[in-house]
């Protein structure tokens, strides 16, 4: 080989090495989105969330709908009956869909409640179990059997004098006290809480719009907390970004503000409380309302609390808009999200 050929070969080798180095550098700094699809394809290991006693496996594809059936928009609650069946809401004519614990479809009902079934609570009465539900576009709340037979329907309470017409009442949540009294939140209307006795007779109201103690800004969900010596009423005061605590007769007791992100609904298991934070995560508190863990915290703020995120952008292990949580008797956690394409997730407790 001549000297000229040797010099040309050295130049070619240097160009080759520079090109390789540039390629490696580009790979190191390339946007995550360039590799997201391949990363998700290979993400076949179990997705584990939480810690300690609150460690869960995200069950992929849990809910199995019949051929041709779709969830549609999910904007309601999830409850679990004495048989261990899971009841959830949609905005379609299948306002209540029932699954078994393995996600097998059992039945659906509620054509008359299409387009606005929002909150649910179960209550045993005389050996039977009933579902109480709120409907924010019909401006009503109702009592039904688990098979969908309507027992009664009620509109806005006239007694407190806060409503001039039915359309002002847009209830979102319902919860029961140990003595059979129940509470209905007007979360999308005038921001009041209304209390009824076990015969569905009006007792009292409290709240109204505001941020000072006792006032509410979108009282979305409600729960009667029995973790202490005396039961209390906990309201998800969503647009004030807090839980607000009241006595059973509506007197303000206090707030919980730390570690919350637009709380929507709650559930209790033993001494712990699960909160669906609409902005992309589920939060679990201990008996003192101190953080135990966050579950499924979405790393992308642009996806949090967004109804229209398409399924191709959903990621296992990441919530988008948690709307209601519910534990079953085994400690598994079910989470219904506010999504136009509908999603309910089972988090299987890891023992």
URGI-V203946 format. One record per backbone hydrogen bond with DSSP energy under -0.5 kcal/mol. CO is the residue of the C=O (numbers start at 1). NH is the residue of the N-H. If there is no record, write none. Layout:
((CO,NH) (CO,NH))
This chain:
((2,6) (3,7) (4,8) (5,9) (6,10) (7,11) (8,12) (9,13) (10,14) (11,15) (12,16) (13,17) (14,18) (15,19) (16,20) (17,21) (18,22) (19,23) (20,24) (21,25) (22,26) (23,27) (24,28) (25,29) (26,30) (31,34) (32,35) (32,36) (33,37) (35,39) (36,40) (37,41) (38,42) (40,43) (42,44) (46,48) (47,58) (49,56) (51,54) (52,55) (54,51) (55,350) (56,49) (56,58) (57,59) (57,348) (58,60) (59,62) (59,346) (63,65) (64,105) (66,69) (73,75) (73,91) (74,339) (77,89) (79,87) (81,84) (85,81) (85,87) (86,99) (87,79) (88,97) (91,115) (93,95) (95,90) (96,109) (97,88) (98,106) (98,107) (99,86) (100,103) (103,64) (104,100) (107,98) (109,96) (110,113) (111,114) (113,117) (116,136) (119,134) (121,132) (123,130) (125,128) (128,125) (129,146) (130,123) (130,132) (131,144) (132,121) (133,142) (134,118) (134,119) (135,139) (135,140) (140,135) (141,154) (142,133) (143,151) (143,152) (144,131) (145,148) (149,145) (152,143) (154,141) (158,161) (165,168) (166,169) (168,170) (170,188) (173,185) (175,183) (177,180) (181,177) (182,196) (183,175) (184,194) (185,172) (185,173) (185,187) (186,189) (186,191) (191,208) (192,186) (193,206) (194,184) (195,203) (195,204) (196,182) (197,200) (201,197) (204,195) (206,193) (206,208) (208,216) (212,215) (216,210) (217,239) (218,220) (218,238) (221,236) (223,225) (223,234) (224,226) (225,232) (232,225) (232,234) (233,235) (233,246) (234,223) (235,237) (235,244) (236,220) (236,221) (236,238) (237,240) (237,242) (238,241) (242,237) (243,256) (244,235) (245,253) (245,254) (246,233) (247,250) (251,247) (254,245) (256,243) (257,260) (261,279) (262,278) (265,276) (267,274) (269,272) (272,269) (273,285) (274,267) (275,277) (275,283) (276,264) (276,265) (276,278) (277,281) (277,322) (278,280) (278,305) (280,298) (281,277) (282,295) (283,275) (284,292) (284,293) (285,273) (286,289) (290,286) (293,284) (295,282) (296,319) (299,301) (300,303) (300,304) (303,306) (305,307) (306,309) (307,340) (310,313) (311,314) (315,318) (320,305) (321,338) (324,336) (326,334) (328,331) (332,328) (333,347) (334,326) (335,345) (336,323) (336,324) (337,339) (337,343) (339,74) (339,342) (343,337) (345,335) (345,347) (346,59) (346,348) (347,333) (348,57) (349,351))
